[in-house]
Amino acid sequence: MASVKDRIDTKNWMVRIGNLVEESIAKGIYALEQEAPVLNGAPEEKVWYQVPVPEGRCGDGSEYHIYVRKGTCQKLCVFFSGGGIAINEYMAARPVNGGSVAAWLPNYYWNNLRLFTQVMNINVGITKNGADNPFDDWNFLIITYATGDMHVGDCRFPYHVVEGNAADGQKTGEEAILHFHGYKNFMAAMRIGKTLFPTADKLLIAGESAGAFAVPALAEQVVGEFYPACQDVTLFSDSAQLLYRGWKRTLRDVWKARRELWMGVSGRNVTVDWYRGVVVRKGSRFKYLYAGSIRDYLLSAFYNDVTNKIYGTDSQMQEEYYRQMKKMIADLQNLTPDFHFFLYDWHRPLSMYKGGTIHTAVRQPEFTLRTQDDVTMAYWLYECVEGRPFDVGMQLLKG
């Protein structure tokens, strides 16, 4: 058995490797001139652009931008990016960096849009250009995320800097501010999107991870305020499962979300609560889709953290996550028979996954490259959006 010193040395080594990997990727994007250009004038078709959002702000107070791409049709995907959450001061003091990820140190949310984050937002999965992506001809508005509040927060949250997580100019122990600015970022992004894409014949409101929660929270506003004339609307959440008893308090008291977002929250599953409200209010006006990895290594670690205050996952936590997923899928089915699902059990041969399945697929290479029941997520999603819905992977719930 490794000694405490050996374990600490290994952690430190992994931190250095993780930070080096992140820095190398960012430098590679810059050196190869692969950074998305800033939009200046009318966009060209099938080119990804950054669009600065002057009134936007990242969690650490830095500048905020979104990504857009003009397609060749009048179909629009509004995509809510994921990137963790912060529900208390402990989490707020531990944003994500490459070193913490590699070493499995507690790290909870992305707090800025440094160059490295581009690789998570565009040119991968559903956002990848190419004939193998059935959404290649669509317009895209990527609502980026670096605020730790599921895109719904609207306040300033004080915390104290901890050792190893001090940014430039910060000192350990001093007070800092996490800007829960997600809702203002969302609204500003939608105003820009409406200018670039004034109409939509078909609308896909999708998201992954923290952004997947935002889909039922904000979809009615996307449609009602910005695209009320669109009659063909699909909602799609990929991996929005995190049971927690404190959701209502977090939404109301920590993130200071709008009243309508916390009033209807009554249990541990905020996704089901939010979708229940949408179904009651909109019924068959929308199409409803959900996807998830049955033993998600990352969401099971977050569940362990919010429940047991242990940041980590193992086979026991993954089995608990699987048990919870069975109930969640049943709950969503009970909301409406029009809910359809893509469940997957894909693994990657990396030790950091701790034996669990991957976390999200819609903006991963697996979107077009992997199959469940001989069906790619890309094909399933396209068929569902086009009005030919079916379920994939439901037999995985019989274990």
C-alpha positions in Angstrom: 0.0 0.0 0.0 1.3 3.4 -1.0 2.4 5.7 1.9 0.8 9.1 2.5 3.9 10.7 1.1 3.8 8.6 -2.0 0.1 9.5 -2.6 0.8 13.2 -2.1 3.8 13.0 -4.6 1.6 11.2 -7.1 -1.1 13.9 -6.7 1.4 16.6 -7.2 2.8 14.9 -10.3 -0.7 14.5 -11.8 -1.4 18.2 -11.1 1.7 19.2 -13.0 0.8 16.9 -15.9 -2.8 18.1 -16.0 -1.8 21.8 -16.1 0.8 21.0 -18.7 -1.7 19.3 -20.9 -4.2 22.2 -20.7 -1.4 24.8 -21.4 -0.2 22.7 -24.4 -3.6 22.5 -25.9 -4.2 26.2 -25.6 -0.8 27.0 -27.1 -1.5 24.6 -29.9 -4.8 26.3 -30.7 -2.9 29.7 -30.8 0.1 28.5 -32.8 -2.0 26.7 -35.4 -4.3 29.8 -35.7 -7.3 27.7 -34.8 -8.9 30.2 -32.4 -12.3 31.1 -33.7 -12.3 34.6 -35.2 -14.2 37.4 -33.7 -17.3 38.2 -35.7 -17.0 41.5 -37.6 -19.8 42.0 -40.0 -22.0 39.3 -41.6 -20.9 35.7 -40.8 -19.9 33.4 -43.6 -21.6 30.0 -43.8 -20.2 27.2 -41.7 -17.6 29.2 -40.0 -17.4 29.4 -36.2 -17.1 32.8 -34.7 -16.6 34.3 -31.3 -19.0 37.1 -30.4 -18.0 39.2 -27.4 -20.9 40.0 -25.1 -20.1 43.4 -23.5 -22.7 43.1 -20.7 -21.6 39.5 -20.1 -19.3 38.3 -17.4 -17.6 35.0 -16.4 -17.5 33.7 -12.8 -14.1 35.3 -12.1 -15.3 38.7 -13.5 -13.4 38.3 -16.8 -14.9 39.0 -20.2 -17.5 36.7 -21.7 -18.2 35.6 -25.3 -20.5 33.2 -27.1 -20.0 31.2 -30.3 -22.2 31.3 -33.4 -22.2 29.5 -36.8 -24.4 30.4 -39.8 -25.8 27.3 -41.5 -27.6 26.9 -44.9 -31.2 26.6 -43.7 -33.6 28.2 -41.3 -33.1 25.7 -38.5 -31.6 26.8 -35.3 -29.9 25.0 -32.3 -29.6 27.0 -29.1 -27.1 25.1 -27.1 -26.4 25.6 -23.4 -22.9 24.6 -22.5 -22.0 22.7 -19.4 -19.2 23.2 -17.0 -20.0 22.3 -13.4 -21.7 24.1 -10.5 -20.9 25.9 -7.3 -23.6 25.7 -4.6 -21.5 26.9 -1.6 -18.3 28.7 -0.6 -16.3 25.5 -0.6 -17.1 24.8 -4.2 -16.8 28.4 -5.2 -13.2 28.4 -4.0 -12.3 25.4 -6.2 -12.8 26.1 -9.9 -11.7 23.7 -12.6 -8.1 23.6 -13.9 -6.3 20.8 -15.7 -4.2 19.9 -12.8 -7.1 19.3 -10.4 -8.9 17.3 -13.0 -6.0 15.0 -13.6 -5.3 14.5 -9.9 -8.9 14.1 -8.9 -8.7 17.0 -6.5 -12.0 18.7 -5.8 -12.8 21.0 -8.7 -16.4 22.0 -9.5 -16.9 24.6 -12.2 -15.2 26.5 -15.0 -14.9 30.2 -14.0 -13.6 31.8 -17.2 -13.5 31.2 -20.9 -9.7 30.9 -21.4 -8.6 29.6 -24.8 -8.5 26.0 -23.7 -12.3 26.1 -23.3 -12.8 26.5 -27.0 -12.2 22.7 -27.5 -15.2 22.0 -25.3 -17.5 24.4 -27.1 -17.1 24.0 -30.8 -15.9 21.7 -33.5 -16.8 18.5 -31.6 -19.9 16.3 -31.6 -23.0 18.2 -32.7 -20.9 21.3 -33.4 -18.5 19.6 -35.7 -18.6 20.6 -39.4 -18.9 17.7 -41.8 -21.2 15.3 -43.7 -21.2 12.8 -40.8 -23.1 15.3 -38.6 -26.8 15.5 -39.6 -26.9 19.0 -38.1 -24.1 20.3 -40.3 -26.5 22.7 -42.2 -28.1 24.2 -39.0 -27.5 27.6 -37.5 -25.9 27.4 -34.0 -25.9 29.7 -31.0 -23.6 28.4 -28.3 -24.4 29.9 -24.9 -21.1 29.4 -23.3 -20.8 28.8 -19.5 -18.4 29.8 -16.9 -20.5 30.9 -13.9 -21.3 27.7 -11.9 -25.0 28.5 -11.7 -26.7 26.4 -14.5 -27.2 29.6 -16.5 -29.8 30.9 -14.0 -27.9 32.8 -11.4 -28.0 36.6 -10.9 -25.9 37.8 -7.9 -22.4 38.2 -6.5 -21.2 35.5 -4.2 -18.2 36.0 -1.8 -15.8 33.3 -0.9 -12.2 33.0 0.4 -9.4 31.9 -1.8 -7.8 28.6 -0.9 -4.2 27.5 -1.4 -3.5 26.2 -4.8 -6.5 28.0 -6.4 -5.3 31.6 -6.3 -5.5 33.4 -9.6 -3.0 36.1 -10.7 -3.1 38.9 -8.1 -5.0 36.8 -5.5 -3.6 35.7 -2.1 -4.6 32.7 -0.1 -7.3 33.6 2.5 -8.4 36.8 0.9 -12.0 37.4 -0.1 -13.0 37.0 -3.7 -16.2 37.2 -5.7 -17.9 34.5 -7.8 -20.2 36.3 -10.3 -23.3 34.2 -10.7 -24.0 36.0 -13.9 -25.5 33.1 -15.9 -29.0 34.5 -16.4 -27.7 37.9 -17.7 -25.3 36.1 -20.0 -28.2 34.0 -21.3 -30.4 36.9 -22.0 -27.6 38.9 -23.7 -26.6 35.9 -25.8 -30.2 35.4 -26.9 -30.5 39.0 -28.0 -27.4 38.6 -30.1 -28.7 35.3 -31.5 -32.0 36.9 -32.4 -30.2 39.6 -34.4 -28.1 37.0 -36.3 -30.9 34.5 -36.7 -34.2 36.4 -36.8 -36.4 33.5 -37.6 -36.4 29.7 -37.1 -38.5 27.2 -38.9 -37.3 24.5 -36.5 -35.7 25.0 -33.1 -33.6 22.6 -31.0 -32.9 23.8 -27.5 -30.2 21.5 -26.2 -27.6 21.3 -23.5 -25.1 19.1 -21.8 -24.3 18.6 -18.1 -25.1 21.9 -16.3 -26.4 23.2 -19.6 -28.8 20.2 -19.7 -30.5 21.4 -16.6 -30.9 24.8 -18.2 -32.9 23.4 -21.0 -36.2 22.9 -19.1 -35.4 26.0 -16.9 -35.1 28.4 -19.8 -36.7 26.9 -22.9 -40.0 28.6 -22.5 -38.2 32.0 -22.4 -36.2 31.1 -25.5 -39.4 30.4 -27.4 -41.7 32.9 -25.8 -39.5 36.0 -25.9 -37.3 35.3 -28.9 -39.0 32.7 -31.3 -42.7 32.7 -30.5 -43.6 32.0 -34.2 -41.6 28.8 -34.3 -44.1 25.9 -34.1 -41.5 23.1 -34.2 -39.5 23.0 -31.0 -37.5 20.2 -29.4 -36.0 20.2 -26.0 -33.0 17.9 -25.4 -31.0 17.4 -22.2 -27.9 15.2 -22.1 -26.9 14.3 -18.5 -29.0 16.3 -16.1 -29.1 14.0 -13.1 -28.0 15.2 -9.7 -30.1 14.4 -6.7 -29.8 17.0 -4.0 -32.1 18.1 -1.1 -31.0 21.7 -1.3 -32.0 22.7 -4.8 -34.7 25.1 -3.8 -32.5 26.8 -1.3 -29.6 27.0 -3.8 -31.8 28.5 -6.5 -33.4 31.0 -4.1 -30.7 32.0 -1.7 -27.3 31.2 -3.3 -27.9 31.8 -7.0 -30.7 34.3 -6.6 -32.6 32.8 -9.5 -35.9 34.2 -10.7 -38.9 33.2 -8.5 -40.6 31.1 -11.1 -37.5 28.8 -11.2 -37.5 27.8 -7.6 -41.2 28.0 -6.7 -42.0 24.7 -8.5 -39.0 22.8 -7.1 -40.2 20.4 -4.4 -37.9 17.4 -4.4 -34.3 16.2 -4.9 -34.5 16.0 -8.7 -34.7 19.6 -10.1 -34.6 18.3 -13.7 -37.8 16.4 -13.2 -39.4 19.3 -11.4 -38.5 21.7 -14.1 -39.6 19.4 -16.9 -42.9 18.7 -15.1 -43.7 22.4 -15.1 -42.9 22.7 -18.8 -45.1 19.7 -19.7 -48.0 21.1 -17.6 -47.7 24.5 -19.3 -46.8 23.5 -22.8 -47.8 19.9 -23.3 -47.4 18.7 -26.9 -46.3 22.2 -28.0 -42.7 20.9 -27.4 -41.0 17.6 -28.1 -39.0 16.2 -25.2 -35.7 14.2 -25.3 -33.3 13.0 -22.6 -30.0 11.2 -22.8 -27.7 9.9 -20.2 -24.8 7.6 -19.3 -26.0 5.0 -16.9 -23.0 5.0 -14.6 -21.7 8.5 -15.2 -18.3 8.8 -13.5 -18.5 12.6 -13.0 -22.1 13.1 -12.0 -21.7 10.1 -9.6 -18.7 12.0 -8.1 -20.8 15.2 -7.7 -23.6 13.2 -6.1 -21.1 11.7 -3.6 -19.8 15.2 -2.9 -23.2 16.9 -2.3 -24.4 13.9 -0.3 -21.4 12.6 1.6 -18.9 15.5 1.2 -16.5 13.2 -0.7 -15.3 14.2 -4.1 -14.8 10.9 -5.9 -16.5 8.0 -7.4 -16.3 4.2 -7.2 -18.4 1.2 -8.2 -20.7 1.7 -5.2 -21.5 5.3 -6.1 -21.9 4.4 -9.8 -24.4 1.7 -8.9 -26.3 4.2 -6.7 -26.3 6.6 -9.7 -27.7 3.8 -11.9 -30.5 3.1 -9.4 -31.4 6.7 -9.4 -31.4 6.9 -13.2 -34.0 4.1 -13.3 -36.4 6.1 -11.2 -35.6 9.4 -13.1 -36.4 7.9 -16.5 -39.6 6.4 -15.1 -40.5 9.8 -13.6 -39.9 11.5 -17.0 -42.0 8.9 -18.8 -44.8 9.5 -16.4 -44.8 13.2 -17.3 -45.8 12.5 -20.9 -45.6 9.4 -23.2 -44.0 11.8 -25.7 -40.7 11.8 -23.8 -38.0 9.8 -25.6 -34.6 8.6 -24.5 -31.1 7.7 -25.6 -29.3 5.8 -22.8 -25.7 4.7 -23.2 -23.0 2.7 -21.4 -19.9 3.9 -23.2 -16.5 3.7 -21.5 -13.1 5.2 -22.2 -9.8 3.3 -21.3 -8.6 6.0 -18.9 -8.0 5.5 -15.2 -9.6 8.9 -14.4 -13.0 7.4 -15.2 -12.7 5.1 -12.2 -14.6 2.3 -14.0 -17.6 4.5 -14.7 -19.2 5.5 -18.0 -18.5 8.7 -19.8 -20.1 12.0 -18.9 -22.2 13.4 -21.8 -22.0 12.6 -25.5 -23.7 15.3 -27.5 -20.6 17.4 -27.8 -18.1 14.5 -27.7 -16.6 12.5 -30.6 -19.0 9.7 -29.5 -21.9 11.7 -30.9 -21.2 10.4 -34.4 -18.7 7.6 -33.8 -20.2 5.3 -31.1 -23.4 3.3 -31.3 -25.9 2.0 -28.8 -28.2 -0.6 -30.2 -26.5 0.0 -33.5 -27.7 3.6 -33.5 -25.5 6.7 -33.1 -26.8 9.5 -30.9 -26.5 11.8 -34.0 -28.9 9.7 -36.0 -31.3 9.3 -33.1 -31.4 13.0 -32.3 -31.9 14.0 -35.9 -34.8 11.5 -36.4 -36.5 12.7 -33.2 -36.1 16.3 -34.1 -37.6 15.5 -37.6 -40.7 14.0 -35.9 -39.8 10.3 -36.0 -39.0 9.7 -32.3 -37.9 6.4 -30.8 -35.9 5.2 -27.8 -32.4 3.7 -27.6 -30.7 1.8 -24.8 -33.8 1.2 -22.7 -32.7 -2.4 -22.1 -29.8 -1.0 -20.0 -32.3 -0.2 -17.3 -33.1 -3.9 -16.8 -29.9 -4.7 -15.0 
